[in-house]
């Protein structure tokens, strides 16, 4: 993996994690936590969204939207687990 690709993954993960933290109020995990949440969220969305027939598109903006949707799902699951 090239350094540029890794940098894009980290930036997309950070932005997606930050946006998901804003959407799901009260669940911000700091910069490193947001990056991890965003990257894991992109993986979650990659598993769920194609099964629903949802295609967002290509490019950085689509990757951020895709990862944000997955990160929101992940944060909601974390919230459910913490309440149980």
trRosetta pair geometry for C-beta under 8 A, 3 or more apart (Angstrom, degrees):
i j d omega theta_ij theta_ji phi_ij phi_ji
1 5 5.1 -115 -175 80 90 130
1 6 5.7 101 131 -55 118 94
2 5 4.7 97 60 3 81 102
2 6 7.2 -149 96 -3 45 86
3 6 5.7 -55 -150 38 35 112
3 7 6.3 38 152 -21 67 106
4 7 5.6 -54 -148 36 32 113
4 8 6.4 32 153 -19 65 104
5 8 5.7 -53 -149 35 32 110
5 9 6.4 34 152 -20 65 104
6 9 5.7 -51 -148 34 32 113
6 10 6.4 31 153 -18 65 105
7 10 5.8 -54 -148 37 31 110
7 11 6.3 27 155 -16 65 108
8 11 5.8 -56 -143 40 31 108
8 12 6.0 29 158 -16 67 108
8 60 7.1 -112 -157 -109 109 103
8 63 8.0 29 159 101 105 163
9 12 6.0 -56 -142 40 26 108
9 13 6.1 27 157 -19 62 112
9 39 6.5 51 169 -109 97 109
10 13 5.7 -57 -146 39 27 113
10 14 6.3 28 156 -21 64 107
10 35 5.8 -7 -155 -146 71 126
10 39 8.0 -19 -101 -65 42 120
11 14 5.8 -53 -146 35 30 110
11 15 6.4 24 158 -13 65 107
12 15 6.0 -58 -145 41 29 106
12 16 6.0 24 158 -16 66 113
12 38 6.6 179 123 152 61 127
12 39 8.0 99 91 -85 89 68
12 42 7.1 53 127 -69 118 145
12 60 6.8 -140 -87 -155 107 78
12 63 5.0 -45 -138 126 144 116
12 64 5.5 -132 -144 -82 83 70
12 67 5.6 121 153 5 100 158
13 16 5.9 -58 -139 42 26 108
13 17 6.0 25 162 -18 64 111
13 34 7.4 136 141 128 76 66
13 35 4.4 62 116 -160 116 60
13 36 7.2 60 172 -44 129 13
13 37 7.6 138 -177 68 88 51
13 38 3.3 145 -164 90 54 114
13 39 4.0 -8 -111 -49 133 80
13 41 7.9 143 -135 41 73 98
13 42 6.9 -85 -92 -10 79 125
13 67 6.5 -116 -98 -177 48 150
14 17 5.9 -57 -143 39 25 109
14 18 6.2 25 157 -19 62 109
14 31 6.6 -1 -133 -162 111 75
14 34 5.5 63 -143 110 55 108
14 35 4.7 -13 -74 -86 74 81
14 38 6.1 -103 -27 18 15 156
15 18 5.8 -56 -147 37 28 111
15 19 6.3 26 156 -16 65 108
15 38 6.9 101 59 -128 48 154
15 64 5.3 -35 103 -132 126 117
15 67 7.9 87 80 82 83 129
15 68 7.8 -59 120 -68 79 104
16 19 5.8 -54 -144 39 30 109
16 20 6.2 29 156 -18 64 108
16 37 7.7 -153 107 106 88 80
16 38 3.5 124 72 -139 100 105
16 41 5.8 -160 139 76 126 134
16 42 6.7 92 80 -54 173 95
16 64 5.5 -162 -69 -154 89 61
16 67 3.5 -63 -105 112 166 110
16 68 4.4 -136 -144 -66 82 64
16 70 7.6 13 170 57 137 90
16 71 5.0 148 146 -11 97 142
17 20 5.7 -54 -143 39 29 111
17 21 6.3 34 154 -23 63 105
17 29 7.3 -71 175 46 122 104
17 33 7.1 172 176 116 142 60
17 34 3.0 149 114 -176 127 67
17 35 5.9 -96 8 -48 150 19
17 36 7.2 73 -95 54 149 46
17 37 4.0 112 -124 71 106 101
17 38 3.5 -91 -35 -38 87 97
17 39 8.0 -17 -49 -4 116 62
17 41 7.0 168 -81 8 69 134
17 71 5.5 -149 -96 -144 50 151
18 21 5.7 -54 -151 33 29 114
18 22 6.7 28 151 -17 63 103
18 28 7.6 30 -128 -127 56 100
18 34 5.1 40 -56 -165 65 146
18 38 7.7 -5 2 -62 63 128
19 22 5.7 -55 -152 35 34 110
19 23 6.3 31 152 -17 68 107
19 64 7.4 87 4 171 150 99
19 68 4.6 -31 90 -123 130 123
19 71 7.5 104 74 73 84 137
20 23 5.6 -53 -142 39 35 110
20 24 6.0 0 166 17 71 105
20 27 7.7 -56 128 93 85 112
20 34 7.9 163 51 -144 98 83
20 37 6.3 -141 72 136 139 123
20 38 7.0 179 9 -87 126 73
20 41 6.3 -146 -53 -95 160 165
20 68 5.5 -173 -58 -152 88 67
20 71 3.5 -116 -47 115 160 113
20 72 4.7 -146 -134 -65 96 63
20 74 7.5 18 178 55 156 96
20 75 5.5 159 156 -11 113 137
21 24 6.6 -63 -130 62 24 82
21 27 5.4 -139 -130 91 70 68
21 28 4.0 76 -170 -90 140 72
21 29 7.1 -142 -93 5 128 70
21 34 6.2 -59 -24 -107 133 106
21 37 7.5 96 -54 85 94 157
21 75 7.3 178 -87 -101 50 156
22 25 7.3 4 -174 -90 32 61
23 68 7.5 100 -4 177 144 105
23 72 5.4 -37 92 -105 138 117
24 27 4.9 -16 111 36 106 128
24 72 5.8 157 -33 -139 113 72
24 75 4.2 168 59 115 162 137
24 76 6.2 -139 -108 -62 138 72
24 79 7.0 -140 -175 -36 128 137
27 75 4.9 129 116 -160 155 122
27 78 7.1 128 -146 83 139 128
27 79 6.9 -83 -73 -66 142 104
28 33 7.6 111 161 88 50 124
28 34 6.9 -14 -157 -71 73 108
29 32 7.6 -88 125 81 95 62
29 33 2.5 -109 125 127 112 144
29 34 5.8 171 61 -49 86 59
29 36 7.5 -69 101 53 143 105
29 37 6.1 131 31 -27 135 129
30 33 4.8 84 54 19 78 108
30 34 6.7 -143 92 -10 34 92
31 34 5.9 -57 -145 35 24 110
31 35 6.6 26 156 -20 61 104
32 35 5.7 -51 -151 31 33 113
32 36 6.6 29 153 -15 65 105
33 36 5.7 -56 -149 38 33 109
33 37 6.1 33 154 -18 68 107
34 37 5.6 -52 -140 40 31 111
34 38 6.0 33 158 -20 65 108
35 38 5.8 -57 -148 38 27 111
35 39 6.3 22 157 -15 64 108
36 39 6.0 -57 -144 38 29 106
36 40 6.1 22 159 -10 66 110
37 40 6.1 -59 -142 45 26 105
37 41 5.8 33 155 -26 63 113
37 71 5.1 79 145 -143 91 107
37 74 6.2 178 -159 96 82 136
37 75 6.7 40 -162 -64 131 96
38 41 5.4 -54 -141 37 26 117
38 42 6.5 32 155 -24 62 100
38 67 5.1 43 -174 158 80 124
38 68 7.5 -14 -128 -79 88 52
38 71 5.2 -21 -102 -76 47 140
39 42 5.7 -47 -152 28 32 112
39 43 6.9 32 148 -16 61 102
39 67 7.3 -17 -89 -145 25 125
40 43 5.5 -52 -155 35 38 114
40 44 6.4 40 147 -21 68 103
40 70 7.5 -157 115 137 52 115
40 71 7.5 100 75 -100 75 74
40 74 5.9 106 110 -117 106 162
41 44 5.5 -50 -144 36 35 113
41 45 6.2 33 156 -16 67 105
41 67 5.2 89 96 -177 102 66
41 68 7.0 32 135 -109 142 10
41 69 7.4 155 168 77 107 42
41 70 3.5 139 170 104 67 89
41 71 2.8 -43 -87 -62 166 63
41 72 7.2 82 -145 8 132 47
41 73 7.0 139 -140 47 87 85
41 74 4.9 -114 -91 6 82 132
41 75 8.0 -6 -89 -20 122 86
42 45 5.8 -53 -144 40 30 110
42 46 6.2 37 152 -25 62 107
42 63 7.2 10 -125 -174 127 81
42 66 6.1 60 -131 115 79 96
42 67 3.7 -24 -74 -105 92 91
42 70 5.4 169 -70 52 18 148
42 71 7.6 8 -35 -44 58 90
43 46 5.5 -54 -149 33 30 116
43 47 6.8 26 153 -16 62 103
43 70 6.8 149 54 173 42 153
44 47 5.9 -60 -157 35 32 107
44 48 6.2 8 157 -4 69 115
44 70 4.0 146 71 -162 93 105
44 71 7.7 145 46 -61 125 34
44 73 5.7 -158 132 82 136 123
44 74 5.4 174 0 -60 162 102
45 48 5.9 -66 -134 48 32 99
45 49 5.1 20 179 -15 75 120
45 66 5.1 160 121 173 146 74
45 67 6.4 -143 23 -98 142 28
45 69 5.0 97 -109 84 130 97
45 70 2.9 -102 -29 -56 96 110
45 71 8.0 -33 -31 -13 117 57
45 73 7.1 148 -73 22 76 132
46 49 7.0 -32 -98 36 17 102
46 50 7.2 13 -174 -6 46 110
46 66 7.5 57 -64 166 71 120
46 70 7.2 0 -5 -80 64 149
47 50 7.7 -88 -175 34 14 97
47 51 7.3 2 152 -10 53 120
48 51 6.0 -74 -163 38 33 112
48 52 6.6 19 154 -12 72 111
48 70 7.2 156 33 -105 118 87
48 73 6.9 -145 24 -168 164 178
49 52 5.7 -63 -150 40 36 107
49 54 4.4 -84 -168 72 89 110
49 55 7.7 134 146 -78 110 34
49 56 7.3 -18 172 -24 153 102
49 66 6.9 -96 8 -142 165 90
49 69 6.9 73 -71 103 126 142
49 70 7.7 -81 -25 -65 113 95
50 53 7.4 46 -173 -77 37 22
50 54 7.2 -106 -77 55 26 65
50 55 7.5 50 -105 -79 69 76
56 62 4.6 152 123 -159 105 96
56 65 5.5 -176 -165 92 145 120
56 66 5.1 -153 33 -69 153 94
57 62 4.0 -134 77 -99 86 147
58 62 5.7 89 73 48 3 149
59 62 5.0 92 58 14 77 103
59 63 6.9 -136 102 -7 39 91
60 63 5.5 -56 -147 36 32 114
60 64 6.4 33 154 -20 66 103
61 64 5.8 -52 -150 34 31 111
61 65 6.5 30 152 -16 64 105
62 65 5.7 -53 -146 39 34 111
62 66 6.0 38 153 -22 66 108
63 66 5.6 -53 -143 38 29 115
63 67 6.1 25 159 -14 65 109
64 67 6.0 -57 -142 42 27 106
64 68 6.1 31 156 -24 63 109
65 68 5.7 -55 -144 35 28 113
65 69 6.6 31 156 -21 62 102
66 69 6.1 -55 -155 31 27 109
66 70 6.7 19 152 -9 61 109
67 70 5.7 -58 -150 43 35 110
67 71 6.0 36 153 -22 69 108
68 71 5.5 -53 -140 38 31 111
68 72 6.3 35 157 -22 65 102
69 72 5.9 -52 -150 32 29 111
69 73 6.6 29 151 -16 62 105
70 73 5.6 -54 -151 36 35 113
70 74 6.2 35 151 -20 67 106
71 74 5.4 -51 -145 38 34 114
71 75 6.2 34 155 -18 67 104
72 75 5.8 -53 -144 38 30 108
72 76 6.3 31 155 -18 63 106
73 76 5.9 -57 -150 37 29 111
73 77 6.5 30 152 -18 63 106
74 77 5.7 -55 -151 36 32 112
74 78 6.4 33 151 -20 65 103
75 78 5.4 -48 -146 35 36 114
75 79 6.4 41 151 -22 64 102
76 79 5.5 -48 -148 34 34 115
76 80 6.5 36 152 -19 64 102
77 80 5.6 -51 -148 34 34 111
77 81 6.4 32 154 -17 66 106
78 81 5.8 -56 -147 38 31 110
78 82 6.3 30 155 -19 66 108
79 82 5.9 -56 -146 37 29 110
79 83 6.5 23 157 -15 63 109
80 83 6.0 -62 -149 38 29 107
80 84 6.4 31 155 -26 64 109
81 84 5.8 -55 -148 29 32 113
